[in-house]
Amino acid sequence: MYEVGIMTNFKKPTELAAMIALISKSYGIDIIYMTPKDVNIEEQKIDGKVMVDNKWVDKKTDIPSFIDASVYCFKEENNEVMDYLRKTTFLSDTRENRISKEKLQKVLKDDEKFAHLIIPTHKLDTFNELYLNLIAYNKVVIKPENGIKGKGIYSVEKVGDDTFKIGYKRNKWNVHLDGLKSYFDEILKQKSYILQKYIASKTPQGDPFDIRIHVERDRSGKWSIAKIYVRIGIGQSVVSNVSQGGGVSEPVAFLKAFYGDKWETIYSNLVTIGKTLPKKMEKLRKTHIMYLGIDIGIESNGDLYLFETNDGPGTKNVISEAAFHRSNYYAYVMKEKLNYPVKQLVDVIEDDQHKIAQLEIANSQLETAVSKETKKTAIKEKQIQDMINSTSWKVTGFLRKAKKLVKKN
């Protein structure tokens, strides 16, 4: 068995890691789960965990030739370890040449393929900058320059000659000009923020939403859309990130309901962004990237805007898709990049953004059919057997097994 590392800051192996480990075994690959603290630089060893008989067990091993390292492992306290790994192994992301939110907006503004997505963005240094932008745009959003998961985001709106409305999390309150100035000095001035024109990406009920395009490397090493879904910030005043409270929705039904005849064009544009922007990001950073979360806002007229790109996207809503893509990509790296003779990759239907989601829906329907129809006649049993022999049933077999085993443990 060959070994690939998965590194996170969580001491207990994640559900995603468990699913990847189970799928990867079919390619002859063992997953070594680790944290930065498990790296012994002096011994050049890893005190990690490996899955044996569906259970994680401790194992001391050499540094794997490939490590999928969470971007959140690149903290100052881990600098020595991560610098060492950059020199000794192939990392999913080296975190070199990072692009700030402000710089990304400026760079894409000069690219005709993406210029239409750009939101006017400025670094917020003085209160005068805030005031002038409120005069120009009437409403702005203020974000931490290096924020994650929708945390620390404010909105400010001009609602009168010298009256303004501040929004934060679920709260909104009015202040006069002097009160806004005091809030800037006491709160906003203390950290590094960027200011953006407010994009009214809201449902008819007034809840903010965005579209997350989650992209991953696939079995051929190319970028693939793992899933597109809508994130709705139910009850939120500014953000749609579900980690801050809210829910998710399937994109086609959502777009049809709120954008009518425009839904197909909007969806096609989302797919185009998912297929082209990751390549641009990798070119800008001049380093390898393995996954990306692209957040898009849509105004009532159907115009799309890029809120941000996230190189450490959450996987709670895409766990099956992420496990499938990553295990296949691990095998691709081992075989094509590092020249290990791993087993043949799963040859599934033509890659598209609905692949795993559609298969799992079909899978669920088939399992329900099996449960009901086995109680009926032999004729029905033959129909069930035909379903079990279908492509969707076979292709998703490893996913069903992985999910059941993970839940059991």
Phi, psi and omega in degrees: 000135174271161186237137174233139181265145168239120182244126173224180176268358181271125181296320178276131180304139183282164177297321178298316180299321180295317179295319178297318181299317181293320179289319184296330179301331180292343177260005182077029181241129173265136176268127175259112180271137185205167169239167177304328181290345180276356181272120178258098184294320182298317181271349185056048182226165175240127173263074187254202180228145177229151182271123178231124183050045175067018177232144176280130178231152180291144178206130173269128184215167175291166176296121179300152181290339179221130178233124173274099186258122176302141180298337182283354174280344183274064177259162181303321182294342181253012186304316183297316181294313184291324176297320178298315182292326177303325184273339190248348183210172177270118182258149178297331178203126181274350182066023177270150177056045179296145182251119178290162180299319180294316181293321181299316179298320181292318182293315182291336179299332182266005179250117185298337179288333187236355186303326182291347181268350192281136176260132175308121187227138180219150172285133184264105181249326185231159178295327180299324177296318178298313183296315181296324179288328175293323176295320183285317188249349182074322179218137181226162175243137180243122186235146172299138184301326179238039183287159177223154174055033175067022182272146174070028182260133180240156167237147176226130183231138176275116184246358179197182181302318178224030179239137184225151179246123178260135176239133178210124185054241181263006187251147173222141178207151181266144176220154172276175184304318180292327177291323177294320179297318179295320180295321177298312183295321186275329186245300189287328183288344186280345180229173180269114183239156168246156180241134179231149170301137180288128176256121185280068176270085186225151173285165176302338178277355177092007179274132178292144177216160168216169178253121176266121172257108183263117182245146181220158169289146181251192186291346177255007179085001182266164177285139181222141176281111180284320181192145171242127179212160183263134176248122183246124180272073184300121179081358180275152179267338185230305193260160177249359182300123186292342177293341178261008180108125181150201182210180180235159181216154175288135191290320186297311180298320180297312182294321178297320183291322188256343184236006173053231184294345181280350190301320185293319178296317179298314182296319178298321178294323177297317178298317179299317178299316181297333182269340186248323185295321178303322179295320179295317181297318181293324178293320180293320184276342178058039178206170180284136174231145185248331179208160186202142173248123182249123184253121184241133174258151181229122177279170186300334179275359178096358178291139181257144178224142178275113176285308178187169170245143184236114182274006172227057187294144176295155183239007183305320183267000182223031190296318179293316180297317180294317180298317180297308183295316185291319179296321177292321181290324175304314180296322178297314180299314181298322184277312188269327182266322186249000172064034172268136182280069179285166181293163180300137179288157177297127180262098184258180180300162183311133186294130170203172189292346182262356194312294185291321180300315180295318181295322180290325176296313178299321179301312180298319179295320180294318179297322177295318179297318179300315181300318183280315190282340179295345180273356185254205191283172180294330178297316178294324180297324177295322179296320179296318180298323177297321180293319181296331179277359183289163182299315185296324179293315183291314185298325184264014181301317181293329178290319179297317181295315181297316181298315182296319181292320179296315180295323180296325182271000000 
